[in-house]
Amino acid sequence: MVSVVQNVAIDCADPYELARFWSNVTGRPLHPEDGPGDPEAQVLLAEGPVLHFNQVPEGKTVKNRLHLCLRPETSREQEVERLIGHGATFVADHRNPDGSGWAILADPEGNEFCVLRSESDRAAMNT
């Protein structure tokens, strides 16, 4: 017997707005029954678990112990700029001169996530 991961739960102050941000990040829709002011909202990913946003009274105060790592379809640099345009903030740079590494960003409520190299970025390094 095993368990299946149903969702990744993210505590936040405004579930609908944060789910809208992550919907823009992933290009995936919100659950059709979610709306502004709801205490929960979900982003329906194409594969794997749902991103589930829960309203909680307290704000984020420390570094995430669990975070999402994104592999973009475009270059890592283009994706970092796109996500900043959607409301992410730049947290830390772990990119290396040889093109390896990642960038750490935070969503509008301060939850950190990583932007990894794209497949094309990785292929360019191996040529």
C-alpha positions in Angstrom: 0.0 0.0 0.0 1.1 3.5 -0.8 -0.2 7.0 -0.6 -0.7 9.4 -3.5 0.1 13.1 -3.2 -3.3 14.8 -3.8 -2.2 18.4 -3.5 0.6 20.8 -2.4 -1.0 23.1 0.2 0.2 26.6 0.5 -0.8 28.8 3.4 -1.6 32.4 2.4 -3.7 35.5 3.2 -5.6 35.7 -0.1 -6.0 32.3 -1.7 -7.7 33.5 -4.8 -5.2 36.2 -5.7 -2.2 33.9 -4.9 -3.8 31.1 -7.0 -4.2 33.6 -9.9 -0.5 34.4 -9.7 0.4 30.7 -9.8 -2.1 30.2 -12.6 -0.2 32.8 -14.6 3.1 31.1 -13.7 2.0 27.6 -14.8 -0.4 28.5 -17.5 -3.0 26.3 -15.9 -6.5 27.2 -14.9 -8.0 27.9 -11.5 -10.7 25.5 -10.3 -13.9 26.8 -11.9 -15.7 27.2 -8.6 -13.0 29.4 -7.0 -13.6 33.1 -6.7 -12.4 36.3 -4.9 -12.8 36.1 -1.1 -12.9 32.3 -1.0 -10.9 30.7 1.9 -9.4 28.2 -0.5 -8.5 28.1 -4.2 -6.8 25.6 -6.5 -4.7 25.6 -9.6 -5.4 22.6 -11.7 -2.0 21.4 -13.0 -1.8 19.3 -16.2 0.0 16.5 -14.3 0.6 15.6 -10.7 -0.9 17.2 -7.6 -3.1 20.3 -7.5 -1.7 23.5 -6.0 -4.1 24.2 -3.1 -4.1 27.6 -1.4 -5.5 27.9 2.2 -6.3 31.1 3.9 -4.5 31.5 7.3 -4.5 34.4 9.7 -0.7 34.6 10.2 1.8 35.9 7.6 4.9 34.1 6.4 7.9 34.7 8.8 10.7 32.3 7.9 12.2 30.5 4.9 10.1 27.8 3.3 11.0 24.3 4.3 9.4 23.0 1.1 9.3 24.9 -2.2 8.5 24.5 -5.8 11.2 24.3 -8.5 10.2 25.4 -12.0 11.8 24.3 -15.3 10.7 26.9 -17.9 9.9 26.2 -21.5 11.8 29.4 -22.4 15.3 30.3 -21.1 15.7 30.7 -17.4 16.5 34.4 -17.8 13.4 35.0 -19.9 11.3 33.2 -17.3 12.7 35.1 -14.4 11.8 38.4 -16.2 8.3 37.1 -17.0 7.6 36.1 -13.4 8.9 39.4 -12.0 6.4 41.0 -14.5 3.6 39.0 -12.9 4.5 40.1 -9.4 7.3 37.8 -8.2 10.3 39.3 -6.4 13.9 38.4 -6.9 15.4 36.8 -3.7 18.8 35.3 -4.5 21.0 34.5 -7.4 22.6 31.0 -7.6 23.4 31.2 -11.3 26.9 30.5 -12.2 29.1 32.0 -15.0 29.0 28.7 -16.9 25.2 28.8 -17.1 24.4 26.3 -14.4 22.5 27.1 -11.2 19.2 28.7 -10.5 17.4 31.9 -9.4 15.3 32.1 -6.3 12.2 34.2 -6.5 9.2 34.8 -4.2 5.6 34.9 -5.0 3.5 38.0 -3.9 3.1 36.5 -0.4 6.8 35.8 0.0 6.8 32.0 -0.7 10.2 31.2 -2.3 10.6 29.1 -5.4 13.4 28.3 -7.8 13.7 28.9 -11.5 16.0 26.2 -13.0 17.6 26.1 -16.4 15.3 25.1 -19.3 15.9 22.0 -21.4 17.4 24.3 -24.1 19.6 26.0 -21.6 20.9 22.6 -20.4 21.4 21.4 -24.0 23.4 24.5 -24.9 25.8 23.7 -22.0 26.4 20.2 -23.3 27.4 21.3 -26.8 
